[in-house]
């Protein structure tokens, strides 16, 4: 689906996103999901636990930062600090 979507417009992705996707896949990511737009988006990745450290190390050299998250059976949750 992602490959087809990229063909619909040259604004769907850019060289930085494509580079990060390539790095992620070369270092164990089996799924990559780009979400958001206008410089405020994020990229979610699925990686087997055995490959996580290597992937984080490689991505840490790129722009942005790596953020851990976890799924919740309750859907989206937030809290005030």
N, C-alpha and C positions, 0 to 999 in steps of 0.2 A: 504494500500500500504506500509506503514512504517513497519508494522509487517512482511510483506512478504520480504521486502528488508533486514531487520535485519537478516533474516534466510539465506541470500545468502552468508554472510561472517561475521566472527567475528570482522572484522575491520570497519564495518559500524557504530557501536556505541561503547560506553564504559560505565562503571558503573556510571561515573559522568553525562553523558548525560541522561542515563536512570533514574537516581535519580532526576535530574532537571525536566524531563518530568513527572515523578510521582508526584512530589511536585506541578507542575503547574496544572496538571489535578485534583489533590485533592483540589486545591484552586481556581477552577473556569475556568481554560483554557479549551476551547472546541476544539481547534485545536492547534497543535504544529508542526512546520516545522524546521528541522535542515538543515542548508546550510553551505557550505564551508568545508574546511578540513585542517589537519595539524596544529591544534592548533589556527588557525586564523578564525574559523568559527563563526557562530552565530545561535541563536535559536529564531525564530519568534513565537509569540503566539497570539491567538485570545481569548479575554475574554470580556464578557459583561461588560459595564461600572460599573455596581453595584458591580462587583467582583474585579475590577482592583486594588483598594487600598490593599485589603487583599493579592492578588497575588504578588504585588510589595513588600509588607512587608516580605512575606515568601521567595521570591527569593533574596531579598537583603542580606539575611543571608548566601547565597551560593557564590561560586567563580564567578567572572565576575561582570558585572553591568547591570542594567536595563536602556535601552535607548528608549525614546519615539520616535515615527516616525509618519508620516501621509502619506496617499496615495495622489497622484497628478494625475489629469486628463491628464497631459502632459507627463507622464512616469517618468523615472528617471531624477532628477534634481540635480545639484550641483552648488556651487558658490565658488569664491575665497574670502578670508577674507583679 
